[in-house]
Amino acid sequence: ASIAIDMVKVLSREGVKDFHFYTLNRSELTYAICHILGVRPR
């Protein structure tokens, strides 16, 4: 998860605004990544 978090932070700083995660039946990991990054449901 830490690699994905670091990668999203770098890409975000470089101007990438949208991300798509393939969960591969591990949605809890994707949820945790989004939570750490401050992404919340609308």
C-alpha positions in Angstrom: 0.0 0.0 0.0 2.8 2.4 0.8 4.1 2.2 -2.8 0.7 3.0 -4.2 0.3 5.9 -1.8 3.7 7.4 -2.7 3.0 6.9 -6.4 -0.4 8.7 -6.2 1.2 11.6 -4.3 3.9 12.0 -6.9 1.5 11.8 -9.8 -0.9 14.2 -8.1 1.9 16.8 -7.7 2.7 16.4 -11.4 -0.9 17.3 -12.3 -2.7 13.9 -12.6 -6.2 14.5 -11.2 -8.0 11.2 -11.6 -6.9 7.7 -10.6 -8.4 4.2 -11.2 -7.6 1.3 -8.9 -8.0 -2.3 -9.9 -9.0 -3.9 -6.6 -8.5 -7.6 -7.7 -11.0 -8.6 -5.0 -9.0 -6.6 -2.3 -11.3 -3.6 -2.0 -10.3 -3.1 1.7 -6.7 -2.3 0.5 -8.0 0.3 -2.0 -10.3 1.7 0.6 -7.4 2.1 3.0 -5.2 3.8 0.4 -8.0 6.3 -0.4 -8.6 6.9 3.3 -4.9 7.6 3.9 -4.8 10.0 0.9 -7.9 11.8 2.3 -10.3 10.7 -0.3 -13.8 10.5 1.1 -17.2 9.4 -0.4 -19.3 12.3 -1.6 
